[in-house]
Amino acid sequence: MDFYPTSIPAAKFATEPFGVIAVHDLKETLANKGVDLAMECRIYEVCNPHQAQKVLDADGAISTALPCRISVYGSANEYTLATMRPTEMMKAFTIPEIEPVAREVEQVIVQMMKDAATT
C-alpha cells in the first residue's frame, strides 16, 4: 500500500486564495544525500499572497516564517498532519496588528488539514 500522502493532491491545500508553492518529499531529498529516513514525510508550502503582503508590510523579518507549511508524515498504516500555527509564530514578532491576519490564516489552514484528513 502506498503512503497516504502520495494520494493527497496538492490541490487539497490550495483553497482559494491560497496556493501551493512547493511540495517537498523529505524522504527522497534525504535519500539523495545518502540519509535513509525511516518514515515518509511530505511538506506542502502554502501561501495566501494577500495575507502575506499584510504581515510583510508590518515587518519584513516575518519573511523568515513564510510560507506556511503543512507536514504529512508517518507510514501507510498511520500518518499525521501537522503545522506550526501562524498565531504562535507571529507572537515572536510582537506586532499586535498582525494577530488577526495570523488567526484568519490559521483557521483556513486547519480546515484544509481537516478536509485532507477525511479524503
C-alpha positions in Angstrom: 0.0 0.0 0.0 1.3 3.5 -0.9 1.9 6.1 1.8 -1.3 8.0 2.1 0.1 11.5 1.3 1.1 10.3 -2.2 -2.6 10.2 -2.8 -3.2 13.7 -1.4 -3.1 16.0 -4.4 -1.5 19.4 -3.8 -4.9 20.9 -4.8 -6.2 19.8 -1.4 -4.1 22.5 0.1 -4.9 25.2 -2.5 -8.1 26.6 -1.1 -8.7 29.9 -2.8 -7.0 32.3 -2.4 -4.2 30.0 -1.0 -1.9 28.4 -3.4 0.6 25.6 -3.1 4.1 27.0 -3.7 6.0 23.7 -3.4 5.8 20.1 -2.2 8.9 18.6 -0.6 9.4 14.9 -0.3 11.8 14.8 2.6 12.4 11.0 2.4 13.5 11.4 -1.2 15.6 14.5 -0.6 17.4 12.9 2.3 18.0 9.7 0.3 19.6 11.8 -2.4 22.1 12.9 0.3 22.7 9.4 1.5 20.4 9.5 4.5 17.8 6.9 5.0 14.7 8.4 6.7 12.6 5.6 8.1 9.3 7.4 7.8 7.6 9.1 4.8 7.4 12.9 5.0 5.9 15.4 2.6 5.8 19.1 3.3 3.4 21.3 1.5 4.3 25.0 1.3 1.1 27.1 1.1 0.5 30.8 0.9 -2.2 33.4 0.7 -0.4 36.2 -1.1 -2.8 38.9 0.1 -2.3 37.9 3.8 1.4 37.5 3.2 1.6 41.1 2.0 -0.2 42.4 5.1 2.3 40.8 7.5 5.4 41.6 5.4 4.3 45.2 5.2 4.3 45.2 9.0 7.8 43.7 9.3 10.0 42.2 6.6 11.5 39.9 9.1 8.3 37.9 9.1 9.5 36.5 5.8 11.5 34.1 7.9 8.2 32.4 8.9 6.8 32.3 5.4 5.3 30.4 3.6 3.1 28.4 5.9 3.8 24.7 5.9 1.7 21.6 6.3 3.6 18.4 7.0 2.2 14.9 6.4 4.4 12.2 7.9 4.3 8.6 9.0 3.6 5.3 7.2 0.8 3.7 5.2 -0.8 2.5 8.4 -0.6 5.7 10.4 0.2 9.2 9.3 0.0 12.7 10.9 -0.8 16.1 9.5 0.9 18.9 11.4 1.6 22.6 11.1 3.2 25.4 13.1 0.3 27.6 14.0 0.6 31.1 12.5 -0.8 32.6 15.6 2.0 31.1 17.6 4.7 32.0 15.1 3.6 35.6 14.8 3.9 36.1 18.6 7.7 36.2 18.1 7.4 39.5 16.2 5.4 41.3 18.9 3.3 43.3 16.4 -0.3 43.2 17.7 -1.9 44.3 14.3 -0.8 41.1 12.6 -2.6 38.8 15.1 -6.0 38.9 13.3 -4.3 38.1 10.0 -2.5 35.1 11.6 -5.8 33.9 13.2 -7.6 34.0 9.8 -4.8 32.2 8.0 -4.6 29.6 10.8 -8.4 28.9 10.5 -8.1 28.2 6.8 -5.0 26.0 7.2 -6.6 23.9 10.0 -9.7 23.5 7.8 -7.6 22.4 4.8 -5.9 19.8 7.0 -9.2 18.5 8.3 -10.5 18.3 4.8 -7.4 16.4 3.6 -7.5 14.0 6.5 -11.0 12.9 5.6 -10.3 12.3 2.0 
